[in-house]
Amino acid sequence: MRAVGLIIAMICATGTLTACGNDRAESYTLYRNSPFDHAMRVHWASFDANDKGSYNMNNCVMAARLLNANVTASAKAEGKERNSLTGFWCEAGPFKEEGPTQTIFPEAFPTDA
């Protein structure tokens, strides 16, 4: 039994088993700046699912685009102009209080096409 454990450990050490590798998706943080202070980085959500590939990034970007589209739609419904300096964006890694804020906020509602 010890020999089997040793063989599995050796295989994992060489990286030939995908299940043993570190292919976990990188975490992403969804930010929003403040309409009162555009340099402020407000933590909105963390995407840190234990999944593979770009799962966390894709979900974060989808949420940011949807929230930005909603901000635009809400302003339009109220007969106002959207504040172009305020919006949502994603960054890789955990929340960081310091850092740059975005100036471009892509937006899109889901479609059937």
Secondary structure, 3 states (H helix, E strand, C coil): CHHHHHHHHHHHHHCCCHHHCCCECCCEEEEECCCCCCCCCEEEEEECCCCECCHHHHHHHHHHHHHHHHHHHHHHHCCCCCCCCCCEEEEECCCCCCCCCCCCCCCCCCCCC
